[in-house]
Amino acid sequence: MLWAGLMPVVRRARIALRLRNIEPLRIGAGREGTRLGSSVDLPVYRQAVVIGDRVVEEPVIPGSSLKGVLRTAVMALSASCGLETHSGVGGDDCVSEIFHNPGMFDKFRERNSADIVRSVLLGFCPACLMFGAPSLAGRVKVGDFIPVNGVRLGVKTGVGINRRTGAAQRNVLYTVEFVEPGAVFEGSVEAVNVPNWMLSLLAAALLAIGQGWFKLGGFKSRGMGRVEAVGAEIVVEDYSSDRCLGELDKDVDEPVGLPACRCEAARLVCSCDAGLEALRALASEWGSRYCDKLREVYPKRREWASHVAEEWIAEQGG
């Protein structure tokens, strides 16, 4: 169960993804991001990026924005499977629920063996294992997605609505900047020590975003934020096995075959031609196989983790 911790690294996965917005996309910089002399009240977020041999300022999809939506997708998929899941916000996380506070969890890790700590981590929900919790680093990292073609910007004028009368509110007129449909953004999602079931869940969450089930940015209820996946490349390297996608989590994992990909010395490569097909195949494994298996195994792991933590906290006089 070495995979349950972050060290040593027994598997590393990288999914390079291309997303194209098929609705206007607005990830805002807020009013404080408005430039002096700008005619737009709510500009889009921009940052310096390298395109070719130039450094230019372009609208991007920040990794933090995509990671938040990705966690939401993982939570939705886990909950629909009947698994407990946490948002990681405001004490809604496994560390707070099992150990009551991050400080107690830190002491537990300092005073117990790595094997005991890993056995407790097995009882953490998929969202906390993948994206972290207080005093627990996540194993999924999301980079910024930068445009690979020309980005066209549009401006929309809006007006505040009086909720009581349903009429326009006086003196509440604003302009909103957005990325017009058709822009392609490229970036990557990287993960360490993800067993097959977790890799499948990650693929299912990415595919759900890439199919428009979960939107990006703001103004989502007003026709903005839908994206589609138009390309993918997957590389998975196993360091503790001579097999590609061998079973890391012995209680849940099963061998996964991806015929469209290459396996070279425990290094799985799904090129751009096969990447989306592989992503769909992995995602289908979550719904057809791993959801049911994890639903059976997870409650026992959660009960064990809570039992170990309660006994240890009682011994500390906490």
DRENSE-35691 format. One record per residue (C-alpha): z, y, x. Coordinates in steps of 0.2 Angstrom, whole numbers. Layout:
      w      v      u
      Z      Y      X
...
***
This chain:
      w      v      u
      0      0      0
     -3     12     15
    -15     21      4
     -1     28     -7
      4     40      7
     -8     52     15
     -4     45     33
    -11     35     40
    -29     39     34
    -36     22     28
    -51     30     18
    -60     46     18
    -73     51      4
    -85     66      3
    -95     70    -12
   -108     84     -9
   -113     91    -26
   -126    103    -33
   -122    112    -49
   -134    122    -59
   -127    134    -73
   -136    132    -89
   -126    145    -98
   -121    162    -91
   -107    159    -78
    -93    172    -76
    -80    169    -63
    -72    186    -62
    -64    197    -49
    -54    206    -62
    -54    225    -64
    -46    227    -47
    -62    220    -40
    -72    234    -47
    -81    244    -33
    -80    262    -32
    -94    270    -43
    -98    253    -51
   -105    254    -69
    -97    237    -73
    -79    235    -79
    -77    216    -75
    -88    211    -60
    -91    193    -54
    -81    186    -39
    -91    188    -23
    -88    183     -5
    -97    183     12
   -107    167     14
   -119    161     27
   -137    158     20
   -149    153     33
   -146    165     48
   -139    179     38
   -121    183     31
   -123    190     14
   -111    194      0
   -115    183    -15
   -107    176    -31
    -98    160    -28
    -89    146    -37
    -72    147    -28
    -65    130    -24
    -49    134    -33
    -58    137    -49
    -67    121    -48
    -51    112    -43
    -42    118    -58
    -56    112    -70
    -57     96    -61
    -38     93    -63
    -40     97    -82
    -54     84    -83
    -43     71    -74
    -29     74    -86
    -40     73   -101
    -47     56    -95
    -30     49    -90
    -22     55   -107
    -37     47   -117
    -33     31   -107
    -14     32   -113
     -7     37    -96
      6     50    -93
     -1     65    -84
      5     82    -78
     -3     99    -76
      7    103    -60
     12    120    -67
     29    127    -72
     39    111    -68
     26     99    -77
     24     87    -63
     30     70    -56
     42     77    -43
     52     88    -56
     52     74    -68
     58     60    -57
     68     69    -44
     73     85    -54
     68     97    -40
     57     97    -24
     72     99    -13
     79     82    -18
     62     74    -16
     61     81      2
     78     74      6
     73     57     -1
     58     56     10
     68     61     25
     81     48     23
     71     33     17
     58     22     25
     39     26     23
     37      9     13
     51     15      0
     43     32     -2
     26     24     -4
     33     13    -18
     39     28    -27
     23     37    -25
     14     23    -34
     24     28    -50
     17     46    -49
      3     50    -62
    -15     51    -57
    -16     70    -58
     -1     72    -46
     -7     59    -34
    -24     67    -33
    -20     86    -34
     -2     87    -28
     14     93    -35
     28    103    -27
     32     96    -10
     18     84    -11
      1     88     -4
    -14     83    -14
    -27     71     -8
    -42     79    -16
    -49     95     -8
    -62    106    -16
    -73    118     -6
    -81    134    -12
    -98    131    -20
   -111    144    -13
   -128    148    -21
   -143    140    -13
   -157    150    -21
   -158    167    -28
   -144    173    -40
   -149    184    -54
   -135    194    -62
   -134    201    -79
   -122    213    -88
   -116    211   -106
   -107    225   -116
    -92    219   -126
    -81    228   -139
    -63    224   -143
    -60    217   -161
    -46    222   -172
    -38    205   -177
    -31    212   -193
    -47    221   -200
    -60    211   -191
    -69    227   -187
    -72    235   -169
    -57    242   -161
    -60    260   -157
    -60    265   -138
    -61    247   -132
    -79    246   -125
    -81    236   -109
    -95    228    -98
    -95    211    -91
   -106    205    -76
   -111    187    -76
   -123    175    -66
   -138    171    -77
   -143    153    -80
   -153    144    -67
   -143    147    -51
   -139    132    -41
   -123    131    -31
   -119    118    -18
   -102    112    -11
    -92     97     -8
    -76     88    -14
    -67     78     -1
    -53     65     -3
    -42     54      8
    -34     37      3
    -42     36    -14
    -43     18    -20
    -57     12    -30
    -49     16    -47
    -45     34    -41
    -63     36    -34
    -70     31    -51
    -58     43    -60
    -64     57    -48
    -82     53    -51
    -79     52    -70
    -71     69    -70
    -85     77    -59
    -98     69    -71
    -89     76    -86
    -90     94    -78
   -108     90    -73
   -112     86    -91
   -104    101    -98
    -89     94   -106
    -78    105    -96
    -84    123    -93
    -81    134    -78
    -75    152    -77
    -71    164    -91
    -78    168   -108
    -80    149   -111
    -78    151   -130
    -91    165   -130
   -106    154   -123
   -103    155   -105
    -98    142    -91
   -108    126    -94
   -115    118    -79
   -125    102    -75
   -125     91    -60
   -143     91    -52
   -139     82    -36
   -126     72    -26
   -123     63    -10
   -108     52     -7
   -101     46      9
    -85     34     10
    -78     28     26
    -65     14     27
    -54     13     42
    -43     -2     38
    -57    -14     32
    -74    -20     38
    -80    -19     20
    -87     -4     10
    -76      0     -5
    -64    -15     -2
    -48    -16    -13
    -35     -3     -7
    -24     -5    -22
    -22    -24    -24
    -15    -23    -41
    -29    -13    -49
    -44    -12    -38
    -59    -23    -38
    -74    -24    -27
    -87    -11    -32
   -106    -13    -29
   -118      1    -28
   -135     -7    -25
   -143     10    -22
   -132     15     -8
   -132      9     10
   -117      0     18
   -116      1     37
   -100     -5     46
    -88      0     32
    -97     16     29
   -105     18     12
   -119     31     11
   -127     36     -6
   -141     48     -1
   -147     63    -12
   -159     51    -21
   -145     38    -25
   -130     50    -27
   -131     54    -45
   -134     36    -49
   -119     31    -39
   -108     44    -47
   -113     37    -64
   -110     19    -59
    -92     24    -52
    -88     34    -68
    -93     19    -79
    -81      8    -69
    -66     20    -75
    -71     17    -93
    -75     -1    -92
    -63     -8    -80
    -50      3    -72
    -43     12    -87
    -36     -4    -95
    -30    -11    -79
    -20      5    -74
    -13      6    -92
     -5    -11    -89
      1     -8    -71
      6     10    -72
     21      9    -84
     30     -4    -72
     27      7    -57
     34     22    -66
     49     13    -71
     52      7    -54
     50     24    -46
     62     32    -59
     75     18    -56
     74     20    -37
     76     39    -38
     90     38    -50
    100     26    -40
     97     37    -24
    102     53    -33
    118     45    -39
    122     39    -21
    120     57    -15
    132     63    -29
    118     73    -37
***
